[in-house]
Amino acid sequence: MTMNPYASFSQRFFALLIDGLIFLPLGLGSEWLESGSKGFAFALGNPLIFAGVAYEIYCHGKYGRTIGKRVMGIRLSRVDGAAIGWRESWLRSSMQLLFVTLSFIGMNVALMTITDADYYVPGWLDRTKNLLAHYPSWLSWTSTASSIWFWSELIVMLCNRRRRSLHDFIAGTVVVADNRVSPPDTGTLESPSSNPA
């Protein structure tokens, strides 16, 4: 009996968690520096907004997997079993990049319009609330749209046999168990040992 070549929900979840932990020290350090200076918020916050999506695009485009996916023994593949390239990597992250760009715009508008009294408050939670209050009203829909996208991704992934999310359908990709990817010329995702001689 051939094992399922597609990555499980738990493999994908823990891969995402591992990738998130990689950025945790950077995020905490940035938060600490930003609390003391709006200048640091501009200098550090802006690049960090794009850091996560840039990491995914680079790792997927260059290696077909992030560090988290490598640890969990999974990788991206095209649906025909071939290795993905930069095109698939960019397409797969396109919606995430859109939401990150909108967040970047909103954060910069908020940083330029927030008063020092509202910015330099004790506690990152209060400062975050004050910043969100200064986001432009024409971007107020992005938080809802981002939430709808996230839940749609999860539902779609759980409701199809290959466990493909919406971004996988956009890019023509699938997440597979690393040792189950057949060579690109076979065009299948079955284990090489299951192919007839």
Summary of the structure (lengths in Angstrom):
residues: 197
radius of gyration: 20.0
end to end distance: 16.5
largest distance: 73.9
contacts: 573
relative contact order: 0.17
helix: 70%
strand: 6%
